[in-house]
Amino acid sequence: MPAPFHTLDAVAAPIDWPNVDTDQLSPVRFIRRPRSQGYGDILFHDLRFEGSGEEKPDFVLNQPSFRPAGILVADRGFGVGSSRESAVWALVDYGIRCVIAAGFGDIFHNNAVKHGLLLIREDAAVLQAERAALREAPGTRLAVDLETQRWRGAAGALRRFEIEPGRKRRLQLGLDDIETTLQNLPEIRAFAGRYRERRPWLFT
Amino acid sequence: MDRPRTMFEKIWADHAILEDDDGQTLLFVGRHLAHDGSMHPFRFLDERGQSVMYPDQVFATPDHGTPTVSHRLEDIGDPAQRTAVTSLQANAKRHGFTLFDLDDPRQGIVHVVGPEQGLTQPGLLIVCGDSHTSTHGALGALAFGIGASEVAHVLATQTLWQKRPLTMRVCIDGALGRGVTAKDVALFAIARIGANGAAGHVIEFAGATVRDLSIEGRLTLCNMAIEAGARAGMVAPDDETFRYLKGRPHAPAGMAWDAAVAFWKTLPSDDGAAFDAEVAIDAAAIAPMVSWGTSPEESVPVTAEVPRHATGDVARSLDYMGLAPGTPMAGLAIDQVFIGSCTNARIEDLRAAAAIARRGHAVVPAIVSPGSTLVKRRAEEEGLDRIFREAGFEWRESGCSMCCGMNGDLVPAGKRCASTSNRNFPGRQGKGARTHLMSPTMAAAAALAGRIVDVRTFEPEVG
């Protein structure tokens, strides 16, 4: 079960390019390892490390001020592509609890909430200015309050964000969906019975 | 009279068990497809001590990590991939769901196998732990990819919590030009909509051009819906759909067939149904398409060139791809060719590629991996394997192969691959690999020429 999400105050790192697909977040050759082994080391692996395993000094998360990042400020299309949940595991295992971007891949968006990763949608122009400010003053901390749905930018401005009530509640409570769903077991079984009657050919 | 409804709305309503206070719907899952990537969700299930609720509606086949040099388990070089396949076998045995295993002729890429076996049917809500599950919408199903936690949830409860997505209709009308395929339509639409432009939406592909596509063409189109960011892609079922399904192993038979068809005919969107977004595409404007960058939205007609103004994102993509600004697509030298994947490895794709391959000889390494073992057998009955082999292509076993780079079929760093797959992401086909997406005929022509060519005017050198 994910830790409940209430507020966050953390160093933010800029991710400047659009369409950060889940192959970039979590290269495919690592995704068969057990979840318990941790995925933090594979986050952005091929952008973060040379073939030899040495860090690429230019990559943002390898710069000392950005290394302890808990927030990423990105562009559009963050998390597009493959459904691999390891993209979310890599982020949260690294220590990222929030990504602010101009749009997210749908499946990634659904996976994120399962692991207490808050995704905030923001205008591309605001993000561009915010990333520039972070580059100007590496190590700047941003703050997020899920209850009031506000985040504070590098210059101190408070901005409201929208989040679906269902996602908000799940993040705040660190809800386990399977347990919650099984409370509706009688309804599910009754529905399944009717479903099977309507489509007998599926069940022969 | 009732408000006109879209096909999506009808299927959604037909699977909605209940809604919670904050707008999430608990959906009943009609069918769940699984593959060798399902090891994580099964482990989650084990950790919780839970079992599979309706194993008779779970169908699985190994595809992502299966070798294409053979289907022998011992030929899976990577121990982690081998474990993924063996744990699928163990889970099938333990939980009692159907497995089309490595040695089963029904094995293949899960998105090829579903329709081929008649498991994919109109009006069904289908999920699978893979983003290209959108493929199945081509038969009028609502089908989408989910993550590992959601897969575990479906296994344990046969349900899924979802916020209702919006709808987008992509109307494609007009006649497709010679040499223009469903793949080109898909890349054209993605370039128009953007790689995440349909986020939060279910796309219904409509219009005369879509109607005239074969089922296999529709499967290619819906397969790529995810590359526009869509939750799902769909095409209304019609007589072509029913003809395709009739007689397939899991399709209804006898009296059930008539009942099923009567139900399926109620599914298409009602006249006057409203969509949240509309996109219109003129089919006549579409040429054979090629991707130049690192997102499927970075695609252009083969007659065009890569962007001239290389700043920001464009510069980043061109740099990864090793291309100078303004480089014409046609004439670009390639190092290898991949024909396969859930996008373009069905029998019609292989026939079309073979029709080009027979006109010459591959001058770069080229592999063909059929979408399923049954597709492979069919192709062999038709002599396509011989055509490919004589033209210097390698004829392989079925699986995801070089599309996702999990089974050892990789493109080396810095090498350029003409590929019929669906993603040109950085590192997708191998670390540092440079992927150019295109149709099977374009890929076959590229193999013969050793460079990207316009299949409409291509004449192989006789040598």
Boltz contact constraints between the chains, C-beta under 6 A:
constraints:
  - contact:
      token1: [A, 17]
      token2: [B, 313]
      max_distance: 6.0
  - contact:
      token1: [A, 17]
      token2: [B, 316]
      max_distance: 6.0
  - contact:
      token1: [A, 18]
      token2: [B, 313]
      max_distance: 6.0
  - contact:
      token1: [A, 19]
      token2: [B, 195]
      max_distance: 6.0
  - contact:
      token1: [A, 19]
      token2: [B, 295]
      max_distance: 6.0
  - contact:
      token1: [A, 21]
      token2: [B, 425]
      max_distance: 6.0
  - contact:
      token1: [A, 23]
      token2: [B, 425]
      max_distance: 6.0
  - contact:
      token1: [A, 23]
      token2: [B, 427]
      max_distance: 6.0
  - contact:
      token1: [A, 23]
      token2: [B, 428]
      max_distance: 6.0
  - contact:
      token1: [A, 27]
      token2: [B, 427]
      max_distance: 6.0
  - contact:
      token1: [A, 28]
      token2: [B, 404]
      max_distance: 6.0
  - contact:
      token1: [A, 28]
      token2: [B, 405]
      max_distance: 6.0
  - contact:
      token1: [A, 28]
      token2: [B, 406]
      max_distance: 6.0
  - contact:
      token1: [A, 32]
      token2: [B, 80]
      max_distance: 6.0
  - contact:
      token1: [A, 32]
      token2: [B, 84]
      max_distance: 6.0
  - contact:
      token1: [A, 46]
      token2: [B, 427]
      max_distance: 6.0
  - contact:
      token1: [A, 46]
      token2: [B, 431]
      max_distance: 6.0
  - contact:
      token1: [A, 77]
      token2: [B, 195]
      max_distance: 6.0
  - contact:
      token1: [A, 77]
      token2: [B, 196]
      max_distance: 6.0
  - contact:
      token1: [A, 80]
      token2: [B, 195]
      max_distance: 6.0
  - contact:
      token1: [A, 80]
      token2: [B, 196]
      max_distance: 6.0
  - contact:
      token1: [A, 82]
      token2: [B, 131]
      max_distance: 6.0
  - contact:
      token1: [A, 83]
      token2: [B, 130]
      max_distance: 6.0
  - contact:
      token1: [A, 83]
      token2: [B, 131]
      max_distance: 6.0
  - contact:
      token1: [A, 83]
      token2: [B, 145]
      max_distance: 6.0
  - contact:
      token1: [A, 83]
      token2: [B, 147]
      max_distance: 6.0
  - contact:
      token1: [A, 85]
      token2: [B, 147]
      max_distance: 6.0
  - contact:
      token1: [A, 85]
      token2: [B, 148]
      max_distance: 6.0
  - contact:
      token1: [A, 103]
      token2: [B, 196]
      max_distance: 6.0
  - contact:
      token1: [A, 103]
      token2: [B, 199]
      max_distance: 6.0
  - contact:
      token1: [A, 106]
      token2: [B, 199]
      max_distance: 6.0
  - contact:
      token1: [A, 106]
      token2: [B, 231]
      max_distance: 6.0
  - contact:
      token1: [A, 107]
      token2: [B, 131]
      max_distance: 6.0
  - contact:
      token1: [A, 107]
      token2: [B, 145]
      max_distance: 6.0
  - contact:
      token1: [A, 107]
      token2: [B, 147]
      max_distance: 6.0
  - contact:
      token1: [A, 111]
      token2: [B, 147]
      max_distance: 6.0
  - contact:
      token1: [A, 114]
      token2: [B, 149]
      max_distance: 6.0
  - contact:
      token1: [A, 164]
      token2: [B, 163]
      max_distance: 6.0
  - contact:
      token1: [A, 165]
      token2: [B, 22]
      max_distance: 6.0
  - contact:
      token1: [A, 166]
      token2: [B, 22]
      max_distance: 6.0
  - contact:
      token1: [A, 166]
      token2: [B, 23]
      max_distance: 6.0
  - contact:
      token1: [A, 166]
      token2: [B, 24]
      max_distance: 6.0
  - contact:
      token1: [A, 169]
      token2: [B, 22]
      max_distance: 6.0
  - contact:
      token1: [A, 177]
      token2: [B, 153]
      max_distance: 6.0
  - contact:
      token1: [A, 178]
      token2: [B, 153]
      max_distance: 6.0
  - contact:
      token1: [A, 178]
      token2: [B, 156]
      max_distance: 6.0
  - contact:
      token1: [A, 181]
      token2: [B, 157]
      max_distance: 6.0
  - contact:
      token1: [A, 181]
      token2: [B, 159]
      max_distance: 6.0
  - contact:
      token1: [A, 187]
      token2: [B, 17]
      max_distance: 6.0
  - contact:
      token1: [A, 187]
      token2: [B, 18]
      max_distance: 6.0
  - contact:
      token1: [A, 188]
      token2: [B, 159]
      max_distance: 6.0
  - contact:
      token1: [A, 191]
      token2: [B, 17]
      max_distance: 6.0
  - contact:
      token1: [A, 191]
      token2: [B, 28]
      max_distance: 6.0
  - contact:
      token1: [A, 195]
      token2: [B, 28]
      max_distance: 6.0
  - contact:
      token1: [A, 201]
      token2: [B, 252]
      max_distance: 6.0
  - contact:
      token1: [A, 201]
      token2: [B, 256]
      max_distance: 6.0
  - contact:
      token1: [A, 201]
      token2: [B, 260]
      max_distance: 6.0
